[in-house]
Amino acid sequence: MASSEHYRYGKIRLGGESLNNSSANESHKVIRDIAVRMKNRGVRLVSITGRDCDEGNIELIYVFDEDGVILDHRFVVDVERELDSISDIYSGAINMERENIDLLGMKFKGLTPGLLLEPEKSVIAPLRKRQEEV
């Protein structure tokens, strides 16, 4: 797989609307744009979940709650790519992003590891697939 990042939407329900989108090399911008748009609409951030999906790529799933409707935005990013944090938009995102740093080895600008795991004393990125698991 190419080292460039990409984002992918599953079917996302936005006020009854379904979107299917894709574009290369823009996920770091799109993540912030979506966070700003959601915040401006009064939508609550529920979770930022990451999963190791294949060689050097992580799927980040941003889950929002809009009046009881769960919205998810999914992005596949290169694990080595440093992403912009959305913690200036949603203050609770800082712990969610740091969890992904500790458990998956993600990088977010301005954030450091050490929320859940002690640096230098813990396994590095314990939720990443190891070569023998692939």
N, C-alpha and C positions, 0 to 999 in steps of 0.2 A: 504494500500500500504506500502511496506517496506520503512524504513527510509533511506536505502542506495540510493545513487544517480545513475542515469544512463543517457546516452545520446542517442539521436535518430536523425537520419538523415531522412529528407524527401528525395524526389528525388532531387539531387543537380546536376546541370549541371556544369561540370568542363571540359572546352574545348570539349564539346559535349559528355562527359562521364557522365553516371548516376550512382550514388553510393547509396546503401542501406546498412547501417552498424548499429550495436548495440553492446554494451559492458557495463558491470556493473562497477561502482565505478571508472571510469576513466575520467569523463567529465572535471574535473578541469585541467587535463593534456592535454586533447584533444583540449580544447578551445585555450590554448596558442600555441600548436603545429600548429593548423590551422591558427591562427593569424600570426605566424612567416612565415609559408608557403605562405600565401596570400601576406604579405608585401614583401617577397623576389621576388614574381612574379610581383610586382608593382601594385597590386590590391588595390583599395581604399575602406576603411571602410565607409559605409553609415550610419548604424544605429545599435544599440543594443536595441532590444525591449524585454520587459518581460511581461508575462501574468500569472496570477494565474490560474493554470490548475486543481488542485485538492488538497486534504488534504496535506498541507505542501510542495507542489511542485510548482516550477515556471518553465515555459518554457522560455528559453532565445533564442532569434532569432538574430543571427549575420548576417547582410546583407552587402554584398560586391558588388562592381561594377568593373567588369573586361572588359574594352573596350566596354562598353555599355551593357554587359550581367550582369544581376542581379543574384547573387549567394546567397543562404541562407543556413546557418548552424544552426540547431535547437538542443537544449540540454534541457533535463528536469533534474533539480537539486533540491535537498532538500533546502528549504528556509533558514534553519539554517546553511548550509554549507558555510564556508568562502571560496570564490573563489579567485584565483589569478587574479589580474588586468592585462589587456593587454595595459594599458596606457603607458608603457615603449616601446611598439611596435608601437602603434598608439596613438599619443599624444591626439587626439580628443576623444579618448575613455574615458578619465577621466570624462567628463561631462555626457556621456551616462551612464556610470556605476554609477555615483553619482545620476543620475535621478532614476535609478532602486533601489538604496538604499533608497531614499526619498519616492518614490511612492509605492514600493512593499516590503520594509524591507529587501532587499538583503544585503549581506555582501561581500565586496571585500577587500582583504588585503591592508592595508595602506591608505584606503579611509574613509572619514567620511561623515555623513549626513549633510544637510544644503545647498545644491545647490538651491533647489526650495522651500523647506519648512523650517520654522524656528523651530529648535529643542526646545522642551519644550512648544511651543505655537501652534503647528499644530497637526492635526490628525496623528497618527502613521500609516504608510503604507496604505494610503487611497484607493489604487487600489486593495488591497487584499480583497478576498471574506470574508464576515462576516458570522458567523454561521447561522444567520437567512436567508442568501441569498442562502445557499447550499441546 
